């Protein structure tokens, strides 16, 4: 067995052990102090008794904001609905004898929609009139005979009853003739064609559908936490998907909640003289409330404190503070918040890197015009 490689391995291991495990001893033998020992031996400045270490100063960007009066409101998603919608139906039987009116046509109150062929109804009226004349003659004769004592009182009573029945027959025949003309109940727009010429109508058959679009209703639902803020007569602004806006007033606020959604029905009326607003269109409905003071800030300026409360960081004498806020409404330029002083410097960059009472180095950004 050769001893050379073994001795060499032992020597290398001893050197590595000395450099790794006994490094400080080798440095002292070489005349150098350990870095850690030198650092520990260096004198440290003493902090003033009872004074905590100062927090670092953070650079932030702030916005000088002044409160403005902003209109607030309750926003709902809803739809438009015709003020009135009636399916005009026949009350008697017969074939249509009038030319149809096409859908989209405007009709006035009392305009003829459908006319039914009279058939034998004029003859029935003439027969009823003849029976009335005969009943009148019988009733008069029996009254004279009763007065002279030639007939019983019961005969006169029976003749009077026959006279009343004959008069009722005439009224019924005339009413049946009146039912031949189906008229528009109000001024509006034909949503469907009227019944076609020659079509057989029975009692309950539809002649036409008429809708009234001026004014038009707005239908929306408001949650129960906001329903007390909505009052009858409050101004309303509706924005359709097309971008068109219209104004009106609240006409009804339900006193009973929907059992499924726990929301309350709100109706508003909007003038629609040119019929520009269609029935059943989706609309964003804003019910206006009294104006309040608020600040317009970038949405990114909002932050949360340690308890999860929504607010902003402000600057006073180069010290950061947290101020809670309440969101009034959002806009394309930012978000309107309430709960701040009349004038305040709000941190809009760096607010998430400062804490309550921390000193800051502030640069200011001009507010939007």
VENQUICOR-V967052 format. One record per residue. N is the residue number from 1. D_CENTER is the distance of its C-alpha to the mean C-alpha in whole Angstrom. Layout:
{{N:D_CENTER} {N:D_CENTER}}
This chain:
{{1:97} {2:97} {3:96} {4:95} {5:91} {6:91} {7:92} {8:89} {9:86} {10:87} {11:88} {12:84} {13:83} {14:84} {15:83} {16:80} {17:80} {18:81} {19:79} {20:76} {21:77} {22:79} {23:78} {24:78} {25:81} {26:82} {27:80} {28:83} {29:86} {30:85} {31:84} {32:80} {33:78} {34:75} {35:72} {36:70} {37:73} {38:73} {39:70} {40:70} {41:73} {42:72} {43:71} {44:68} {45:66} {46:66} {47:62} {48:63} {49:63} {50:59} {51:57} {52:55} {53:54} {54:52} {55:49} {56:49} {57:47} {58:44} {59:43} {60:39} {61:37} {62:36} {63:33} {64:34} {65:31} {66:31} {67:28} {68:26} {69:24} {70:20} {71:17} {72:15} {73:11} {74:8} {75:5} {76:2} {77:3} {78:5} {79:8} {80:11} {81:14} {82:18} {83:19} {84:22} {85:23} {86:26} {87:29} {88:32} {89:35} {90:38} {91:40} {92:44} {93:46} {94:47} {95:47} {96:45} {97:47} {98:44} {99:43} {100:40} {101:37} {102:35} {103:31} {104:29} {105:32} {106:31} {107:33} {108:33} {109:34} {110:37} {111:37} {112:39} {113:37} {114:40} {115:43} {116:45} {117:49} {118:51} {119:54} {120:56} {121:54} {122:56} {123:59} {124:58} {125:57} {126:61} {127:62} {128:60} {129:61} {130:65} {131:64} {132:63} {133:66} {134:68} {135:67} {136:67} {137:71} {138:71} {139:70} {140:72} {141:75} {142:74} {143:73} {144:77} {145:79} {146:77} {147:78} {148:82} {149:82} {150:82} {151:79} {152:77} {153:74} {154:72} {155:73} {156:71} {157:68} {158:68} {159:68} {160:65} {161:63} {162:64} {163:63} {164:60} {165:59} {166:60} {167:58} {168:55} {169:56} {170:56} {171:52} {172:51} {173:52} {174:51} {175:47} {176:48} {177:49} {178:46} {179:43} {180:45} {181:43} {182:39} {183:37} {184:34} {185:32} {186:30} {187:30} {188:27} {189:27} {190:29} {191:27} {192:30} {193:33} {194:35} {195:38} {196:41} {197:44} {198:46} {199:44} {200:44} {201:42} {202:42} {203:41} {204:37} {205:37} {206:34} {207:35} {208:32} {209:28} {210:27} {211:24} {212:23} {213:20} {214:21} {215:19} {216:16} {217:13} {218:10} {219:8} {220:5} {221:6} {222:7} {223:10} {224:13} {225:14} {226:12} {227:12} {228:15} {229:14} {230:12} {231:15} {232:16} {233:17} {234:15} {235:14} {236:11} {237:11} {238:10} {239:11} {240:12} {241:13} {242:16} {243:16} {244:16} {245:14} {246:15} {247:15} {248:15} {249:15} {250:13} {251:15} {252:15} {253:13} {254:15} {255:17} {256:17} {257:15} {258:15} {259:18} {260:17} {261:13} {262:14} {263:11} {264:11} {265:10} {266:9} {267:11} {268:12} {269:15} {270:15} {271:19} {272:20} {273:24} {274:24} {275:22} {276:21} {277:17} {278:17} {279:16} {280:14} {281:13} {282:10} {283:8} {284:6} {285:5} {286:7} {287:9} {288:13} {289:15} {290:19} {291:20} {292:22} {293:24} {294:23} {295:25} {296:24} {297:25} {298:25} {299:23} {300:26} {301:28} {302:26} {303:28} {304:29} {305:32} {306:34} {307:32} {308:29} {309:27} {310:25} {311:27} {312:29} {313:33} {314:34} {315:38} {316:40} {317:44} {318:44} {319:42} {320:39} {321:37} {322:34} {323:31} {324:28} {325:25} {326:21} {327:18} {328:16} {329:14} {330:15} {331:17} {332:19} {333:22} {334:21} {335:20} {336:20} {337:21} {338:23} {339:26} {340:29} {341:32} {342:32} {343:33} {344:34} {345:35} {346:32} {347:34} {348:32} {349:34} {350:36} {351:34} {352:34} {353:38} {354:39} {355:39} {356:39} {357:42} {358:43} {359:45} {360:43} {361:45} {362:42} {363:41} {364:39} {365:36} {366:36} {367:32} {368:30} {369:31}}
